[in-house]
Amino acid sequence: MLSTLSPHVLIAEDDSFAAMALKEFLCWSGCRVTVAHDGLQALAAYRKEAADIVVTDVMMPRLDGNGLIRELWAVNPDLPVVAITGDVTRLNPEHLQCATSHRFASLTKPVKPGQLIESIRFLLTNKQELQSA
């Protein structure tokens, strides 16, 4: 379990099976989850109801994960993001630099559920600490 606060997680994943698996696991862990199947859907979902954290695939149609992160950070520069990819060379180097600011993490596919939960917990804890400082 993540916490009793039930963070809202926005998942952007074009693979339906992977999206379903992520959603089921995160719901089981106590999260409230919204799923989008590409970057444009995710951006629209975030504008409709802001999430506490975003978990995004990097390779997606219409708007890839790097573009989604750029658009989301233009709206909310403090939004924590976990990028999931099978090819780390596809990650934007600027996003990797944000890992030191504790608002970005990247995981390599296949994602282990424990790693995802730990990344989410770490980023949300750091966000709360920065907001209360």
C-alpha positions, 0 to 999 in steps of 0.5 A: 500500500502506498498510503491512506491518501490514495494518490491520483495516478495518471497512466499514459500507455498505448499498450492496452494489456500493459495499461490494464496491468499497471492500473490493476496493480496501482488500484490494488496498492490504494491509488486512484487511477486514470488511464490514457492510451496516448499522450494527447489523451493523457494531456486532456485527462490531466487538464480535466482532472489534475493527477498527483503523479503521472506514469507514462510510456515513452514510445506512444502515438500522437504525442510521445512520453517526452512531449507529454512530459514537456506539455505537463511541466509547462502547466505544472512544473512540480508534477512528479513523473515516472517514465517507462521505456524499453529503450533508455536512449529514447528518454529526453536528457533534460528529463533525466537531469530532473531526476536530481530535483526529485520530480522525475524517475525512469524505469526500464521495461519490463517494470517490476511492480515494487520498483514502480511503487517505490518510485511513486512513493519517493516522488510523492514524498519529496513533493510533499516535503518540498511543499511543506518546507 
